[in-house]
Amino acid sequence: MKSCGKMFMNLGAMVVAAWAVVTAFKWPLKTALFPLVVGIPFFLMATAEFALTLSRKKRLAEKEAAPETHVVEKGSEALPAGKTAVAYLLIISLLLIILLLGFPAGITLFVFLYLKVYGKEKWEISLFLTAVAYASLYGLFIKILNIPFHKGWLWEGLRSVGIEI
């Protein structure tokens, strides 16, 4: 079997995630919560991808050893430039909304607009999923972790001219 960069990348991701999780167990709960919540699923996903990469390599080795057949395999198709541009625009718009409105309001507005405009979801589903996203964000970051967020440029500008919201 030939060595594969993807396999080594997944192995490296597994090592980094395992190190983060093991290190986080020594910390207080509030400090360790984020590395544990992110690190454990990250380790499991990297392990699954590593196993899939190994099984693909075994199948490819078996196909190379088998007599030649005339099966055409699908190649990876290049991502169209339009979809790449849309992805970049979504990321940039998220960052701008967060700068203007602050993190909690910006994320909430972005989720709603994404579901309505890009996802073309019904009003009920969009409002429900936006409420779930806001409740999750508020519960984790504001109530449990007690993280203060910057208000955003729009609110700071209104406050500087004497308007309090």
Long-range contacts (C-beta under 8 A, 24 or more apart in sequence): 1-57, 1-58, 1-61, 2-57, 4-53, 4-57, 6-49, 6-53, 7-50, 7-53, 7-54, 7-57, 10-46, 10-47, 10-49, 10-50, 10-53, 11-50, 13-42, 13-46, 14-43, 14-46, 14-47, 14-50, 17-42, 17-43, 17-46, 18-43, 30-145, 33-144, 33-145, 34-145, 86-118, 90-114, 90-118, 98-152, 99-152, 99-153, 100-152, 100-153, 100-154, 101-152, 101-154, 101-155, 102-149, 102-150, 102-151, 102-152, 102-155, 103-141, 103-149, 103-150, 104-134, 104-137, 104-138, 104-141, 104-142, 104-149, 105-152, 106-152, 107-133, 107-134, 107-137, 108-133, 108-134, 108-137
